[in-house]
Amino acid sequence: MFELRAGLKAGAIGVAGAVACTALVACGSDGPDTGGKAGKKSPGAQEEGTAAVRTAYDRTAEAETARMTLKTRTTAEGKTVSVNGEGVIDLADGDSEMTLTAEGQKIEQRVIDGTVYQKVPEAQQANVPGNKPWIKIDLKKAAQQNGGGSGGATQVNDPAETAGFAKGVTDKDVKKIGTEKVDGTNTTRYRVTIDIDKLAGPGDRAKAEQLKKQLGPTLPMDVWLDDDGRIRRQQMDMRMKAPDGSGAGGPQKADVRTVIEYSDFGTELEADPPAAGQTADMTGKAQR
């Protein structure tokens, strides 16, 4: 794992949970794409934008908690699956409580200490060992069992991991697109190109190379920052390849869009794991 800030985990751990729901290789989202071309910037303005993006994750985490919405869309082998989610996250330790809507079904999801818990729809409980109403997936263990392969791409969708993207940002990588309203809040939108090679420390080179095989050498990302320098919206568009091109019987490639929005900073969160007797551990199946 890259050396990153510990907070802001839950947003795209929710994405990882949505992966389990939709059975595709990754999650993306159908978010606003108002686009636009950035005009020429003076060196001072460009450096100011770069500094704003680099500090945005720390400033967001200082709020401790927030309400979050998640919109995802994945297209693979001609099939598109969308997942929407809303809930509250702890920006310091990554715990969250969300409701996901996937293919017409609502799914309650909690993330506690890096483990995803999902309440299984009653009609599907017969497919769960012991007919348990909850399943759990230990994301870190699943990534380790998979040799870090698919885990690398999952980390890109994890806001805790993307906090380290500041390492890959230089002045030429940031463009100010303009100002927009996000949920009624004034924001400034920046388009960032992340150099994957710049993310890894000396001990993470192998994971960086694996990530490049899945995503390519660079990663495009847009962020919308409010007047306090906090992230209000983050959008990533990726074309992902299966680890080592194998696909493990699934899609070889997937087009992914992920959009996460934050609001109501400081809102209260109470997230507890379900009772152990009501939970089936599906980490092994998720890894396969």
N, C-alpha and C positions, 0 to 999 in steps of 0.2 A: 504494500500500500504506500502511496506517495505520502510524504511528510506534510500533513495538512492540518488545518484547524479542526478541532473535535466537533464543533457545533454544526448546525444546519443540516443534520443528517436526514431528517424524516421525509423531506419532500420527495426525493426520488427513491428512497427505500419504499415509499408508497408506489412508485413506478415499478420497483422490483416485485412488489406484491401483485400489481396488475399483470405483470408477466405471468405469474402463476395462474392467474384467472384466465388469461386469453390464450395461453399455450403457444405464443409466438416467441421468436428469439429475442425480442426487445420491445420496448414501449416507446411511443412517440405521441405527440399531441397536436390537436387541431386548434392552434391559437391564432390570435390576430397577427397578420403579416401585412402591415400597412406600408412596409417597404420604404422607398425613397432613396435618393442619392445624396450623399453628403457633399457639401461644397468644399472648396479649398479652405484649409485652416491655417492660421498662423502657427508657428512653432510653439508659442506660449499656450494657445488654446488647445493644441493637440496634447501637450504635456499635461495640462490641467485635466483633460478627459482621461488620460491614462492613469493619473493619480486617483481620480474619482473611482474608476473601475477597480483598481488594485485595493482600495481600502473599503469597498462596498460590503464585502462579506463580514469583515470585522464589525463594521458599524451596524449591520443588520443583526448580527448575533448579540450585540449589546442590549437589544430589546428583550432578550430572554425567551419570549414566546410570541406567537402570532397565529392568526387564522390563515389557512392556506387553501387554495384551490389548485387542482391538478387536472390538466386536460392532456390526454395522450392519443396519438394515432400511429398505428403501425401498419405498413403495407408490405406484404410478402407473398410472392407467388400468386399475384392477382387478387389476394384477399386483404381487405382492410378491416381492422378492428380498432374501435375507439373505446377509451376508458376515461371516465370523469371521476374526480374525487374532491371531497371537501372535508375539512376538519380543522384541528388545532395541533400545533407542533411546539415542542420545546426546542428552541434554537441553541440551547447550551449543550444538551446531551442527546438530542435526536429522538426522544420518545414522541409518540403521536397517537392520536385517535382520529380515524377517518371513516367516511362512508364512501365506498367505491361503487360506481354504476358501470357495469360491463355487460354488453349484449342483453340489455333489458332487465338484468338482475342487480339488486342492491346487495352489497357485501360489506359487513362491518369489519374493519381492520384496525388492529393496534400494533404499534411497533414499540417494543420494550428492549432496551439494551442490545439493539442490532438484530433482534429476532422478530419476524413478522408473524402475527396471529390473525387468522381470518375465520370468521364464522361461516360455516358451510350452509348454503341454502338447503332447506329441509329435504327437498326432492333429491339431493345429491349425497346425503349423509350415508346412504347405503354403500357408496364407493369409498368411504373412509374407514380405515381399520377400527374395529370396535364400535362403528356407527357413532363416533364422537362428533359433537356439534362444532368443534373447533379444530383447525389444523395449525401447525407452526412450522416455520422454515427459518433455520439459523443461517443467515446470509453469509456470514464470515466462514462458517464451517463448510457450506456448500461451495464457496469459491475455493477454499483450500483443497477440498476433495477433487475439484475440477482442475487442479494445477494452476489456478489463477487465470485460466483461459477466459471463460465468459465473465468471470468476476471483474476483469478489467473494464469491459464495456459497461457493466452495471455501475461501476464506480464513477464513470463519466456522468451518469444520470443522477448521482448522489450529490446534493448541494454541499455536503461536508467535503467531498472530494473536489468539487469544482471550485471551492474556496482557494485551492492551490493553483488555479489557473492563472492567478496573478503572476506566478513565476514565468509563465509563457507569454506574457504581454509586454510588448515594447511600444514605443511611440507610434511606429508605423502600423501597428496592428489595430489601433483604435480609431474609429470614425464616429463623429457625432452625427446622428441622423436627423435629430430635431427634437421638439418638445411635443408631448402627447399627454392626454388624460388617461390614467389607469384607475378605474373604480372611483372616479371623481377627484383623484389626486394629481396635481401637476408633476410630471416627470420629464427627465431628459433621457432619450434613447441613444445608446451607443452600440455600435456593431464591432465585434472583437473577433480577431482570428488568432487562435491559440496554436502555438507550435508544440506538438506533442513531445518532441525531443527535449524541450526546456523544462518539462514537468518533473522529470525523474532525477533523483539523486544518484550517487554512485552505486548504491546497492539495489536500485530499482530499474536498471537498464533493461533487464530481460522483460519486465512487465511493460515498459514503454514500447519495446519492440513488438510485443504481443498486441498492444493497443493499436499501434500503427498498422498492423496487419488487418485488424478488424475495422478501423475507422479511417485510415489514411494518415498522412503526415500532419495535417492540420484539422482543426475543429472550429466551425463557425458558431458564434453565439451572440445573441442580442440581450442586453440588459437595460431595464428602465429604472432609473434612480430618482428618488424623490429629493426634495430640497434639503433633507437631512443626510443625504448620501446613502440611504438604505435602498435595498433592492425591493421593488414593487412587482416586477415581472422579470422572468428569465426564460428565454426561448433557445432551444438547441435543435438544429436539424442535422441528422446524421444518416449516412448510408453505411449500414453495418454488414459485415461478413461474419459467417460462423467461424468459431475458433479453428485455425488451421485449415479452413475450407471444408471441414468435414460435414458440418450441419447436423451431425448426430441423428440423422433420420428426419430432421426438420428443415426449414427453409435455409438456403445457402446465403441469401441476402435479404435485407429488410430496410426500407426507408422509414426513418423514425423522426417524429417531431414531438418534443416535450415542452410544455409551457407550464410554469409554476408561478402563481401570484401570491403575494403576502399582503395582509391587511390587519387591522385591529391589533397592533403590537401591544404586548403586555396582557393579552386575554388569558383567563385561567385555564389550566389543563390538568385533568386527572386521568391518567392512563395506567391501568393495572393489568397484568397478564391474567388470562382465564385460569380457572382451577385446573391443576395438572390432570385430575381425573376426567376432565371434559375435553382434553386436548390430545390429538394424535400428531406425532412428530413425522413430518413429510419431507425432512431435509434431504434424505437420500434420493427420493423420487424427484425432487426439484432439481438436484444436481444432475441426474441422468437425463 
